[in-house]
Amino acid sequence: MTGSRDLFARAVAVTGIGMITSLGRGVAENWRRLTAGDSGIRRIARFPTEGLRTQIAGCVDFMDVDPVTIPALSRAMAEAVSDEAVAASGIAADGAIDGDLFLAAPPIEHDWESRFDLLDTVDPGGGPYARGDGAAGTEETLPWHREFMNGSLADWLAGRHGCTGSPITLTTACASGASAIQLGVESIRRGERPAALCIGTDGSINSESLIRFALLSALSTKNDPPERAAKPFSRNRDGFVMAEGAAALVLEHPEHAKARGAPVLGWILGCGEAADTFHRTRSNPDGGAIVRSMAGAIADAGLAPADIGYINAHGTGTPENDKMEYLGITEVFGDHSGRLAVSSNKSMIGHTLTAAGAVEAVATVKALGDGLLPPTINYREPDPNIALDVVPNEARAQKVEFALSNSFGFGGQNVSLVLGAAG
């Protein structure tokens, strides 16, 4: 794909990428380790896990953040990946980006330590809610409020990179990172701005969030050894592994990228979005929203299902999600589904939640650019009811022109992206 599909730039150029996961910092390090089949999943050292059924995660413990809170780590990672993507693209050479900023960030709430610190800023009289109201009205607590306001991080990042458009914060559960990319694509297509900075970040691993997902019976309890816990599409899969990470993509109208001589790393060709209201955590058994999401992205790209050669799957490793994704793939692709290469990055880095769609889009850009498909590790016992060509345990050298990246979130929020190779 070498240019726009029509006057409205249906194809949007990717000119810069940045990435952090439990495997390391930076696109180069992550790609090296992803294609080597390494795992970033370890025993949690950040807080005590005695008595918890799940004691493992893909933690990002190498950032300069102290204390580690959800907002602080999410901010540090968003800063790092956006810096990397913007520098790689060269788009801000004059100190500004003529574009909007779309940030997928985790739901903002105080960690317990911060809640107690807030309460300690006011007199001890009265109950916790009265004390909380009192804390909200004091100048002393303004730093907390700025940190936990939902739009503050997007606004700060937009200022850091000189984005002239709107700073937008969004959350569509585990589809959020892909939603941020979709919004960037749509903004460029509508002609609002010639560029967009799209970021997904999530530093949500603490004891409370771990327990919440455990209560949903969504997490793997195979703690030993940690690196073998995430087993997407395997018969013995038992849940996903929580993880942290972030990714950023600089998107541009093809003519804007061409005019400044920017290197094109890949293309976002199509976006599909569909939702159902079946259940807060379960997928509708008919798979209708998943089917519409994938089919919509392919149609939006002006392609046919047979044109797709690789799927970077949502592939969480839960018994239900993998089954539903398989059913959706077979419905959309028919006989071609058996000829598609499929892999799940979550087998190595875990599920980066809000950031997952952005992280996996960056991995897909690299797969298309290098002609190297990352593996699904721990794929030792294939599920006989999931008849897909899962790339098993080692990376596969395979040139692919068009790929699909799936992100399916709790609450029936689904986004699929079609990406194209830069050549």
C-alpha positions, 0 to 999 in steps of 0.5 A: 500500500503506497498511498491514500485509497481516495480523496479522504485518505482512507489509508492513514500512514503510521510514521512513528511508534513507541512501546513499553511492556514487561519485556522492556522499554522501547520498540527495538528491545520489545520486538527483539524479545517478542520475536525471540519468544521471551516472556515478561511474566513474573511473580509479583514483587510490588506487594504481598501476594500470600493467600491470593490465587493469582500471584503473577503478572507482567509488571513494569518495574523498571520505570523511575516512579516512586511510589508506584501508583496507577496514575504515576506509572501510567503517566511515566509510560505514556510520556516515554512511548510518546517521546519515542514515537514522536522522535522516530517520526520527526513530526515535531521538528518545529516544536508542534504537531498539527493534530489531536491527541487521543489517549487510552488510559485506565479508569482514574481512582485513588490507590488506598495509600493515596486515599488515606493520605488525603484523609490525613490532610483534614481533622480526624473528626467525622466519618470517612465521607465527611473527611473526604469532602473536607479534603476536596476543599483544601488547597493542600490536596490540589496535587492529588486532584490534578493527578486524578482528573480524567483529562489531566494526562492527555492535556499534559501530553498534548502540551509536551508535544505541542499538539494543536488539536484537542487532547481526548481521554477515552476508555472502552475497556480492553479495546481502548488502545485500538479505539484511540487509533480509530479516533485518530484515523477518523479525525484525519479522514474527516480532514480535521487535522493532518496528524494524530498522536494516539497513545494507550497506557496502563499501569494498573497492577495493584492488589485491589485490581488483581483481586477484582479480576480474580473475583471474576474468575478471569485470571490464570492461577498457574503461578509456577512457573510464571512464564508458562501461565498465559496459554492462548488457544491451548486446551489447558488455558485457564485465564489471562495474566494481568500486565502493564505497558504502553504504546504510541503511534504517530498517524498522518495523512499520506500527503502530509507525511510525503510533504515532509519526507517522513518514513512510512512504517505501515498503514492503518487501512480500516477500522471496525467497531461493534458493541453488544449489551449482553453482559458486563464481562461475557461475550454474546454466544452468537458472536455477532459484535465480534463478527461485525467488528472484524467484517467492518474493518475489512470492508472499511479498508476496501478489502476482502477477507481473503486478502488478510494474511495474519491476525494479531488476535485478542487471544487472552487465554480465557476459555470463553474469549478464545472460543468466541474469537475463533467462532468469529474468525470462522464466520468472517473468513470461512474456508480462508480461516485455516490459511490465516496465521494467528498469534497472541502477544499476550502469551509473552507480555500478558494482557495490558488492558487499556493499552493492549490495542495500541501495544498490539497495533505496534507489534503488527506494524513491526510484523508487517514491516519485518516479515516476521510473525511473533509466536504464541508461546506455551502452545503445547496442547492445541485446543482441538475445537480451535482449528486455527494456524496458530504460530506456535512457540517460535517466530515465523518468517512470512511476508504479509501485506494485510493484517487484522488486529483484534481488541475485544473488551469487557462489556461487549466493546470490540474494535478491529483494525486492518493494517497494511505493510509499508511497501 
